């Protein structure tokens, strides 16, 4: 009986200890790969920037295309994407 009680206490402590740990294999990123390097600017309807979060370990830049053409993930390392991020940052600074 003492063995069963000790085993239950051990299992309970193990569950509590691992409950708050991040799961590396269970990330919920929107972009499956690195993304495209460029999209024609006149086709972009909306830009969404998703920062690093507990659910996704990298920066994601997603653009909504005009005429219902869908979403595209942009490569955050490309020069095109860096320029878009810089323009958005400048617009938000000037709007404040």
Biopython code that builds the backbone (N, CA, C, O; Angstrom):
import numpy as np
from Bio.PDB.StructureBuilder import StructureBuilder

atoms = [
    (1, "UNK", "N", (0.816, -1.190, 0.000)),
    (1, "UNK", "CA", (0.000, 0.000, 0.000)),
    (1, "UNK", "C", (0.864, 1.260, 0.000)),
    (1, "UNK", "O", (0.546, 2.236, -0.680)),
    (2, "UNK", "N", (1.968, 1.235, 0.772)),
    (2, "UNK", "CA", (2.862, 2.385, 0.813)),
    (2, "UNK", "C", (3.529, 2.594, -0.536)),
    (2, "UNK", "O", (3.805, 3.730, -0.921)),
    (3, "UNK", "N", (3.789, 1.521, -1.253)),
    (3, "UNK", "CA", (4.431, 1.622, -2.559)),
    (3, "UNK", "C", (3.502, 2.316, -3.559)),
    (3, "UNK", "O", (3.944, 3.141, -4.359)),
    (4, "UNK", "N", (2.219, 1.975, -3.505)),
    (4, "UNK", "CA", (1.247, 2.587, -4.406)),
    (4, "UNK", "C", (1.112, 4.075, -4.101)),
    (4, "UNK", "O", (1.053, 4.890, -5.023)),
    (5, "UNK", "N", (1.064, 4.437, -2.831)),
    (5, "UNK", "CA", (0.963, 5.845, -2.435)),
    (5, "UNK", "C", (2.205, 6.617, -2.873)),
    (5, "UNK", "O", (2.092, 7.735, -3.376)),
    (6, "UNK", "N", (3.375, 6.037, -2.687)),
    (6, "UNK", "CA", (4.617, 6.691, -3.092)),
    (6, "UNK", "C", (4.663, 6.864, -4.609)),
    (6, "UNK", "O", (5.126, 7.890, -5.106)),
    (7, "UNK", "N", (4.189, 5.873, -5.333)),
    (7, "UNK", "CA", (4.161, 5.940, -6.790)),
    (7, "UNK", "C", (3.202, 7.050, -7.259)),
    (7, "UNK", "O", (3.526, 7.787, -8.191)),
    (8, "UNK", "N", (2.042, 7.173, -6.631)),
    (8, "UNK", "CA", (1.090, 8.230, -6.981)),
    (8, "UNK", "C", (1.660, 9.620, -6.706)),
    (8, "UNK", "O", (1.469, 10.540, -7.502)),
    (9, "UNK", "N", (2.358, 9.772, -5.585)),
    (9, "UNK", "CA", (2.989, 11.049, -5.270)),
    (9, "UNK", "C", (4.056, 11.381, -6.307)),
    (9, "UNK", "O", (4.139, 12.524, -6.755)),
    (10, "UNK", "N", (4.867, 10.415, -6.692)),
    (10, "UNK", "CA", (5.923, 10.618, -7.678)),
    (10, "UNK", "C", (5.336, 11.019, -9.033)),
    (10, "UNK", "O", (5.831, 11.949, -9.670)),
    (11, "UNK", "N", (4.289, 10.327, -9.475)),
    (11, "UNK", "CA", (3.652, 10.639, -10.758)),
    (11, "UNK", "C", (3.034, 12.037, -10.710)),
    (11, "UNK", "O", (3.143, 12.790, -11.678)),
    (12, "UNK", "N", (2.393, 12.388, -9.611)),
    (12, "UNK", "CA", (1.795, 13.722, -9.467)),
    (12, "UNK", "C", (2.852, 14.813, -9.544)),
    (12, "UNK", "O", (2.647, 15.830, -10.206)),
    (13, "UNK", "N", (3.978, 14.612, -8.875)),
    (13, "UNK", "CA", (5.068, 15.598, -8.928)),
    (13, "UNK", "C", (5.658, 15.700, -10.326)),
    (13, "UNK", "O", (6.016, 16.792, -10.766)),
    (14, "UNK", "N", (5.762, 14.595, -11.019)),
    (14, "UNK", "CA", (6.299, 14.611, -12.383)),
    (14, "UNK", "C", (5.371, 15.375, -13.317)),
    (14, "UNK", "O", (5.834, 16.116, -14.185)),
    (15, "UNK", "N", (4.069, 15.200, -13.146)),
    (15, "UNK", "CA", (3.102, 15.919, -13.979)),
    (15, "UNK", "C", (3.177, 17.416, -13.707)),
    (15, "UNK", "O", (3.182, 18.207, -14.650)),
    (16, "UNK", "N", (3.233, 17.818, -12.457)),
    (16, "UNK", "CA", (3.307, 19.233, -12.098)),
    (16, "UNK", "C", (4.599, 19.848, -12.614)),
    (16, "UNK", "O", (4.591, 20.991, -13.071)),
    (17, "UNK", "N", (5.699, 19.126, -12.555)),
    (17, "UNK", "CA", (6.993, 19.664, -12.985)),
    (17, "UNK", "C", (7.057, 19.862, -14.493)),
    (17, "UNK", "O", (7.723, 20.787, -14.958)),
    (18, "UNK", "N", (6.386, 19.023, -15.264)),
    (18, "UNK", "CA", (6.467, 19.134, -16.726)),
    (18, "UNK", "C", (5.322, 19.937, -17.334)),
    (18, "UNK", "O", (5.339, 20.201, -18.537)),
    (19, "UNK", "N", (4.343, 20.327, -16.551)),
    (19, "UNK", "CA", (3.182, 21.034, -17.089)),
    (19, "UNK", "C", (3.534, 22.377, -17.693)),
    (19, "UNK", "O", (2.969, 22.739, -18.725)),
    (20, "UNK", "N", (4.437, 23.125, -17.102)),
    (20, "UNK", "CA", (4.779, 24.455, -17.595)),
    (20, "UNK", "C", (5.913, 24.481, -18.597)),
    (20, "UNK", "O", (6.303, 25.563, -19.036)),
    (21, "UNK", "N", (6.452, 23.352, -18.974)),
    (21, "UNK", "CA", (7.573, 23.300, -19.896)),
    (21, "UNK", "C", (7.109, 23.539, -21.327)),
    (21, "UNK", "O", (6.068, 23.017, -21.729)),
    (22, "UNK", "N", (7.874, 24.335, -22.122)),
    (22, "UNK", "CA", (7.489, 24.543, -23.520)),
    (22, "UNK", "C", (7.693, 23.265, -24.320)),
    (22, "UNK", "O", (8.609, 22.487, -24.053)),
    (23, "UNK", "N", (6.845, 23.067, -25.282)),
    (23, "UNK", "CA", (6.938, 21.877, -26.128)),
    (23, "UNK", "C", (7.588, 22.273, -27.436)),
    (23, "UNK", "O", (7.012, 23.041, -28.206)),
    (24, "UNK", "N", (8.759, 21.770, -27.696)),
    (24, "UNK", "CA", (9.492, 22.146, -28.890)),
    (24, "UNK", "C", (8.860, 21.572, -30.147)),
    (24, "UNK", "O", (8.879, 22.222, -31.192)),
    (25, "UNK", "N", (8.309, 20.387, -30.074)),
    (25, "UNK", "CA", (7.762, 19.754, -31.258)),
    (25, "UNK", "C", (6.344, 20.190, -31.581)),
    (25, "UNK", "O", (5.836, 19.832, -32.643)),
    (26, "UNK", "N", (5.691, 20.937, -30.727)),
    (26, "UNK", "CA", (4.289, 21.280, -30.913)),
    (26, "UNK", "C", (4.112, 22.776, -31.148)),
    (26, "UNK", "O", (3.256, 23.399, -30.520)),
    (27, "UNK", "N", (4.895, 23.355, -32.027)),
    (27, "UNK", "CA", (4.775, 24.781, -32.296)),
    (27, "UNK", "C", (3.680, 25.020, -33.320)),
    (27, "UNK", "O", (3.487, 24.225, -34.240)),
    (28, "UNK", "N", (2.969, 26.116, -33.152)),
    (28, "UNK", "CA", (1.862, 26.431, -34.048)),
    (28, "UNK", "C", (2.184, 27.684, -34.844)),
    (28, "UNK", "O", (1.590, 28.740, -34.627)),
    (29, "UNK", "N", (3.097, 27.562, -35.737)),
    (29, "UNK", "CA", (3.476, 28.675, -36.596)),
    (29, "UNK", "C", (2.543, 28.714, -37.807)),
    (29, "UNK", "O", (2.035, 27.679, -38.241)),
    (30, "UNK", "N", (2.323, 29.902, -38.343)),
    (30, "UNK", "CA", (1.506, 30.043, -39.543)),
    (30, "UNK", "C", (2.271, 29.628, -40.791)),
    (30, "UNK", "O", (1.698, 29.065, -41.724)),
    (31, "UNK", "N", (3.559, 29.909, -40.799)),
    (31, "UNK", "CA", (4.392, 29.622, -41.968)),
    (31, "UNK", "C", (5.119, 28.295, -41.772)),
    (31, "UNK", "O", (5.787, 28.090, -40.759)),
    (32, "UNK", "N", (4.988, 27.417, -42.725)),
    (32, "UNK", "CA", (5.635, 26.101, -42.640)),
    (32, "UNK", "C", (7.122, 26.162, -43.015)),
    (32, "UNK", "O", (7.933, 25.404, -42.483)),
    (33, "UNK", "N", (7.468, 27.061, -43.927)),
    (33, "UNK", "CA", (8.872, 27.156, -44.369)),
    (33, "UNK", "C", (9.359, 28.591, -44.205)),
    (33, "UNK", "O", (8.714, 29.398, -43.536)),
    (34, "UNK", "N", (10.482, 28.901, -44.807)),
    (34, "UNK", "CA", (11.072, 30.240, -44.658)),
    (34, "UNK", "C", (10.236, 31.318, -45.334)),
    (34, "UNK", "O", (10.301, 32.478, -44.926)),
    (35, "UNK", "N", (9.466, 30.980, -46.337)),
    (35, "UNK", "CA", (8.630, 31.957, -47.034)),
    (35, "UNK", "C", (9.284, 32.477, -48.295)),
    (35, "UNK", "O", (10.452, 32.201, -48.567)),
    (36, "UNK", "N", (8.513, 33.237, -49.062)),
    (36, "UNK", "CA", (9.028, 33.795, -50.316)),
    (36, "UNK", "C", (9.837, 35.055, -50.028)),
    (36, "UNK", "O", (9.650, 35.710, -49.003)),
    (37, "UNK", "N", (10.731, 35.379, -50.942)),
    (37, "UNK", "CA", (11.595, 36.546, -50.737)),
    (37, "UNK", "C", (10.918, 37.847, -51.131)),
    (37, "UNK", "O", (11.269, 38.910, -50.620)),
    (38, "UNK", "N", (9.933, 37.771, -52.053)),
    (38, "UNK", "CA", (9.331, 39.009, -52.531)),
    (38, "UNK", "C", (7.945, 38.740, -53.106)),
    (38, "UNK", "O", (7.672, 37.665, -53.642)),
    (39, "UNK", "N", (7.081, 39.736, -52.982)),
    (39, "UNK", "CA", (5.757, 39.740, -53.589)),
    (39, "UNK", "C", (5.591, 41.111, -54.226)),
    (39, "UNK", "O", (6.077, 42.105, -53.686)),
    (40, "UNK", "N", (4.909, 41.178, -55.371)),
    (40, "UNK", "CA", (4.694, 42.478, -56.003)),
    (40, "UNK", "C", (3.937, 43.379, -55.032)),
    (40, "UNK", "O", (2.855, 43.015, -54.573)),
    (41, "UNK", "N", (4.487, 44.544, -54.714)),
    (41, "UNK", "CA", (3.855, 45.437, -53.738)),
    (41, "UNK", "C", (2.429, 45.827, -54.085)),
    (41, "UNK", "O", (1.612, 46.020, -53.184)),
    (42, "UNK", "N", (2.107, 45.949, -55.372)),
    (42, "UNK", "CA", (0.748, 46.358, -55.739)),
    (42, "UNK", "C", (-0.272, 45.241, -55.521)),
    (42, "UNK", "O", (-1.475, 45.490, -55.602)),
    (43, "UNK", "N", (0.180, 44.018, -55.245)),
    (43, "UNK", "CA", (-0.726, 42.909, -54.952)),
    (43, "UNK", "C", (-1.029, 42.769, -53.459)),
    (43, "UNK", "O", (-1.915, 42.006, -53.074)),
    (44, "UNK", "N", (-0.293, 43.507, -52.616)),
    (44, "UNK", "CA", (-0.440, 43.371, -51.165)),
    (44, "UNK", "C", (-1.620, 44.203, -50.677)),
    (44, "UNK", "O", (-1.709, 45.403, -50.939)),
    (45, "UNK", "N", (-2.523, 43.538, -49.962)),
    (45, "UNK", "CA", (-3.663, 44.222, -49.367)),
    (45, "UNK", "C", (-3.404, 44.541, -47.903)),
    (45, "UNK", "O", (-3.761, 45.622, -47.433)),
    (46, "UNK", "N", (-2.789, 43.615, -47.175)),
    (46, "UNK", "CA", (-2.570, 43.783, -45.739)),
    (46, "UNK", "C", (-1.301, 43.035, -45.333)),
    (46, "UNK", "O", (-0.992, 41.978, -45.883)),
    (47, "UNK", "N", (-0.574, 43.592, -44.371)),
    (47, "UNK", "CA", (0.640, 42.963, -43.843)),
    (47, "UNK", "C", (0.431, 42.679, -42.362)),
    (47, "UNK", "O", (0.009, 43.556, -41.608)),
    (48, "UNK", "N", (0.727, 41.454, -41.951)),
    (48, "UNK", "CA", (0.651, 41.077, -40.544)),
    (48, "UNK", "C", (2.032, 40.619, -40.090)),
    (48, "UNK", "O", (2.665, 39.784, -40.735)),
    (49, "UNK", "N", (2.489, 41.177, -38.973)),
    (49, "UNK", "CA", (3.775, 40.777, -38.400)),
    (49, "UNK", "C", (3.493, 40.072, -37.085)),
    (49, "UNK", "O", (2.908, 40.650, -36.168)),
    (50, "UNK", "N", (3.913, 38.823, -37.005)),
    (50, "UNK", "CA", (3.725, 38.017, -35.797)),
    (50, "UNK", "C", (5.091, 37.833, -35.126)),
    (50, "UNK", "O", (5.947, 37.121, -35.651)),
    (51, "UNK", "N", (5.295, 38.469, -33.975)),
    (51, "UNK", "CA", (6.601, 38.354, -33.302)),
    (51, "UNK", "C", (6.806, 36.962, -32.713)),
    (51, "UNK", "O", (5.896, 36.133, -32.705)),
    (52, "UNK", "N", (7.995, 36.728, -32.230)),
    (52, "UNK", "CA", (8.324, 35.469, -31.565)),
    (52, "UNK", "C", (7.421, 35.329, -30.345)),
    (52, "UNK", "O", (7.227, 36.284, -29.593)),
    (53, "UNK", "N", (6.875, 34.139, -30.157)),
    (53, "UNK", "CA", (5.959, 33.894, -29.043)),
    (53, "UNK", "C", (6.168, 32.477, -28.514)),
    (53, "UNK", "O", (6.902, 31.698, -29.121)),
    (54, "UNK", "N", (5.539, 32.135, -27.401)),
    (54, "UNK", "CA", (5.667, 30.769, -26.893)),
    (54, "UNK", "C", (5.128, 29.715, -27.865)),
    (54, "UNK", "O", (5.575, 28.568, -27.850)),
    (55, "UNK", "N", (4.165, 30.105, -28.710)),
    (55, "UNK", "CA", (3.605, 29.131, -29.639)),
    (55, "UNK", "C", (4.392, 29.009, -30.936)),
    (55, "UNK", "O", (4.247, 28.019, -31.653)),
    (56, "UNK", "N", (5.225, 30.001, -31.248)),
    (56, "UNK", "CA", (6.055, 29.945, -32.460)),
    (56, "UNK", "C", (7.386, 30.629, -32.162)),
    (56, "UNK", "O", (7.414, 31.770, -31.702)),
    (57, "UNK", "N", (8.465, 29.943, -32.420)),
    (57, "UNK", "CA", (9.782, 30.411, -32.025)),
    (57, "UNK", "C", (10.490, 31.332, -32.994)),
    (57, "UNK", "O", (11.675, 31.609, -32.808)),
    (58, "UNK", "N", (9.805, 31.823, -34.032)),
    (58, "UNK", "CA", (10.471, 32.746, -34.947)),
    (58, "UNK", "C", (9.494, 33.811, -35.448)),
    (58, "UNK", "O", (8.277, 33.640, -35.376)),
    (59, "UNK", "N", (10.051, 34.912, -35.955)),
    (59, "UNK", "CA", (9.279, 36.022, -36.493)),
    (59, "UNK", "C", (8.603, 35.573, -37.782)),
    (59, "UNK", "O", (9.216, 34.914, -38.622)),
    (60, "UNK", "N", (7.319, 35.941, -37.930)),
    (60, "UNK", "CA", (6.591, 35.614, -39.154)),
    (60, "UNK", "C", (5.992, 36.884, -39.734)),
    (60, "UNK", "O", (5.403, 37.693, -39.018)),
    (61, "UNK", "N", (6.151, 37.049, -41.044)),
    (61, "UNK", "CA", (5.559, 38.169, -41.760)),
    (61, "UNK", "C", (4.638, 37.562, -42.819)),
    (61, "UNK", "O", (5.087, 36.869, -43.731)),
    (62, "UNK", "N", (3.337, 37.840, -42.676)),
    (62, "UNK", "CA", (2.333, 37.256, -43.560)),
    (62, "UNK", "C", (1.636, 38.394, -44.289)),
    (62, "UNK", "O", (1.240, 39.384, -43.673)),
    (63, "UNK", "N", (1.485, 38.251, -45.614)),
    (63, "UNK", "CA", (0.774, 39.258, -46.394)),
    (63, "UNK", "C", (-0.505, 38.651, -46.956)),
    (63, "UNK", "O", (-0.524, 37.509, -47.416)),
    (64, "UNK", "N", (-1.571, 39.441, -46.908)),
    (64, "UNK", "CA", (-2.836, 39.078, -47.532)),
    (64, "UNK", "C", (-2.841, 39.724, -48.904)),
    (64, "UNK", "O", (-2.638, 40.932, -49.029)),
    (65, "UNK", "N", (-3.071, 38.931, -49.923)),
    (65, "UNK", "CA", (-3.035, 39.448, -51.286)),
    (65, "UNK", "C", (-4.423, 39.914, -51.731)),
    (65, "UNK", "O", (-5.444, 39.420, -51.253)),
    (66, "UNK", "N", (-4.435, 40.867, -52.648)),
    (66, "UNK", "CA", (-5.682, 41.413, -53.169)),
    (66, "UNK", "C", (-6.409, 40.369, -54.020)),
    (66, "UNK", "O", (-5.826, 39.366, -54.432)),
    (67, "UNK", "N", (-7.686, 40.626, -54.270)),
    (67, "UNK", "CA", (-8.543, 39.787, -55.116)),
    (67, "UNK", "C", (-8.660, 38.353, -54.619)),
    (67, "UNK", "O", (-8.843, 37.432, -55.415)),
    (68, "UNK", "N", (-8.556, 38.159, -53.301)),
    (68, "UNK", "CA", (-8.743, 36.832, -52.732)),
    (68, "UNK", "C", (-7.690, 35.822, -53.144)),
    (68, "UNK", "O", (-7.962, 34.622, -53.168)),
    (69, "UNK", "N", (-6.490, 36.287, -53.469)),
    (69, "UNK", "CA", (-5.426, 35.389, -53.913)),
    (69, "UNK", "C", (-4.776, 34.645, -52.755)),
    (69, "UNK", "O", (-3.883, 33.829, -52.982)),
    (70, "UNK", "N", (-5.198, 34.903, -51.522)),
    (70, "UNK", "CA", (-4.704, 34.146, -50.382)),
    (70, "UNK", "C", (-3.625, 34.844, -49.580)),
    (70, "UNK", "O", (-3.391, 36.045, -49.714)),
    (71, "UNK", "N", (-2.974, 34.049, -48.742)),
    (71, "UNK", "CA", (-1.910, 34.532, -47.870)),
    (71, "UNK", "C", (-0.566, 34.036, -48.370)),
    (71, "UNK", "O", (-0.467, 32.952, -48.945)),
    (72, "UNK", "N", (0.456, 34.827, -48.149)),
    (72, "UNK", "CA", (1.827, 34.414, -48.457)),
    (72, "UNK", "C", (2.699, 34.751, -47.264)),
    (72, "UNK", "O", (2.567, 35.820, -46.668)),
    (73, "UNK", "N", (3.576, 33.849, -46.924)),
    (73, "UNK", "CA", (4.570, 34.101, -45.883)),
    (73, "UNK", "C", (5.804, 34.691, -46.537)),
    (73, "UNK", "O", (6.287, 34.185, -47.550)),
    (74, "UNK", "N", (6.312, 35.771, -45.945)),
    (74, "UNK", "CA", (7.537, 36.384, -46.450)),
    (74, "UNK", "C", (8.704, 35.950, -45.591)),
    (74, "UNK", "O", (8.570, 35.779, -44.379)),
    (75, "UNK", "N", (9.843, 35.775, -46.224)),
    (75, "UNK", "CA", (11.064, 35.429, -45.513)),
    (75, "UNK", "C", (11.534, 36.653, -44.731)),
    (75, "UNK", "O", (11.878, 37.669, -45.335)),
    (76, "UNK", "N", (11.554, 36.575, -43.379)),
    (76, "UNK", "CA", (11.934, 37.753, -42.587)),
    (76, "UNK", "C", (13.382, 38.185, -42.779)),
    (76, "UNK", "O", (13.753, 39.288, -42.378)),
    (77, "UNK", "N", (14.201, 37.338, -43.382)),
    (77, "UNK", "CA", (15.609, 37.678, -43.612)),
    (77, "UNK", "C", (15.836, 38.382, -44.952)),
    (77, "UNK", "O", (16.926, 38.902, -45.190)),
    (78, "UNK", "N", (14.834, 38.409, -45.826)),
    (78, "UNK", "CA", (15.024, 39.023, -47.140)),
    (78, "UNK", "C", (15.005, 40.553, -47.026)),
    (78, "UNK", "O", (14.382, 41.110, -46.123)),
    (79, "UNK", "N", (15.674, 41.198, -47.924)),
    (79, "UNK", "CA", (15.762, 42.657, -47.946)),
    (79, "UNK", "C", (14.382, 43.275, -48.161)),
    (79, "UNK", "O", (14.061, 44.294, -47.550)),
    (80, "UNK", "N", (13.572, 42.676, -49.014)),
    (80, "UNK", "CA", (12.217, 43.160, -49.284)),
    (80, "UNK", "C", (11.390, 43.208, -47.996)),
    (80, "UNK", "O", (10.724, 44.205, -47.716)),
    (81, "UNK", "N", (11.437, 42.128, -47.222)),
    (81, "UNK", "CA", (10.667, 42.051, -45.980)),
    (81, "UNK", "C", (11.200, 43.032, -44.942)),
    (81, "UNK", "O", (10.416, 43.661, -44.232)),
    (82, "UNK", "N", (12.507, 43.170, -44.845)),
    (82, "UNK", "CA", (13.085, 44.126, -43.898)),
    (82, "UNK", "C", (12.653, 45.550, -44.224)),
    (82, "UNK", "O", (12.404, 46.347, -43.320)),
    (83, "UNK", "N", (12.564, 45.873, -45.519)),
    (83, "UNK", "CA", (12.106, 47.206, -45.918)),
    (83, "UNK", "C", (10.642, 47.416, -45.560)),
    (83, "UNK", "O", (10.265, 48.509, -45.138)),
    (84, "UNK", "N", (9.815, 46.398, -45.718)),
    (84, "UNK", "CA", (8.398, 46.501, -45.348)),
    (84, "UNK", "C", (8.272, 46.747, -43.849)),
    (84, "UNK", "O", (7.503, 47.609, -43.424)),
    (85, "UNK", "N", (9.018, 45.997, -43.049)),
    (85, "UNK", "CA", (8.965, 46.160, -41.592)),
    (85, "UNK", "C", (9.414, 47.569, -41.205)),
    (85, "UNK", "O", (8.826, 48.191, -40.321)),
    (86, "UNK", "N", (10.455, 48.070, -41.869)),
    (86, "UNK", "CA", (10.957, 49.416, -41.579)),
    (86, "UNK", "C", (9.912, 50.470, -41.927)),
    (86, "UNK", "O", (9.728, 51.425, -41.171)),
    (87, "UNK", "N", (9.220, 50.314, -43.064)),
    (87, "UNK", "CA", (8.188, 51.275, -43.461)),
    (87, "UNK", "C", (7.020, 51.268, -42.475)),
    (87, "UNK", "O", (6.490, 52.324, -42.128)),
    (88, "UNK", "N", (6.623, 50.085, -42.028)),
    (88, "UNK", "CA", (5.530, 50.000, -41.054)),
    (88, "UNK", "C", (5.939, 50.669, -39.746)),
    (88, "UNK", "O", (5.145, 51.386, -39.137)),
    (89, "UNK", "N", (7.177, 50.437, -39.314)),
    (89, "UNK", "CA", (7.659, 51.054, -38.072)),
    (89, "UNK", "C", (7.685, 52.578, -38.201)),
    (89, "UNK", "O", (7.326, 53.281, -37.256)),
    (90, "UNK", "N", (8.101, 53.091, -39.349)),
    (90, "UNK", "CA", (8.132, 54.548, -39.557)),
    (90, "UNK", "C", (6.721, 55.130, -39.562)),
    (90, "UNK", "O", (6.506, 56.217, -39.026)),
    (91, "UNK", "N", (5.756, 54.427, -40.155)),
    (91, "UNK", "CA", (4.378, 54.917, -40.180)),
    (91, "UNK", "C", (3.784, 54.946, -38.777)),
    (91, "UNK", "O", (3.041, 55.866, -38.433)),
    (92, "UNK", "N", (4.108, 53.943, -37.970)),
    (92, "UNK", "CA", (3.552, 53.928, -36.610)),
    (92, "UNK", "C", (4.193, 55.016, -35.764)),
    (92, "UNK", "O", (3.521, 55.618, -34.927)),
    (93, "UNK", "N", (5.458, 55.278, -35.961)),
    (93, "UNK", "CA", (6.120, 56.357, -35.203)),
    (93, "UNK", "C", (5.551, 57.707, -35.579)),
    (93, "UNK", "O", (5.312, 58.546, -34.710)),
    (94, "UNK", "N", (5.327, 57.929, -36.877)),
    (94, "UNK", "CA", (4.830, 59.236, -37.320)),
    (94, "UNK", "C", (3.345, 59.433, -36.949)),
    (94, "UNK", "O", (2.888, 60.570, -36.834)),
    (95, "UNK", "N", (2.602, 58.346, -36.764)),
    (95, "UNK", "CA", (1.189, 58.449, -36.387)),
    (95, "UNK", "C", (1.015, 58.776, -34.902)),
    (95, "UNK", "O", (-0.048, 59.243, -34.494)),
    (96, "UNK", "N", (2.017, 58.543, -34.116)),
    (96, "UNK", "CA", (1.912, 58.794, -32.670)),
    (96, "UNK", "C", (2.155, 60.192, -32.365)),
    (96, "UNK", "O", (2.109, 60.587, -31.200)),
]
sb = StructureBuilder()
sb.init_structure("model")
sb.init_model(0)
sb.init_chain("A")
sb.init_seg("    ")
for serial, (resi, resn, name, xyz) in enumerate(atoms, 1):
    if name == "N":
        sb.init_residue(resn, " ", resi, " ")
    sb.init_atom(name, np.array(xyz, "f"), 0.0, 1.0, " ", f" {name:<3s}", serial, name[0])
structure = sb.get_structure()
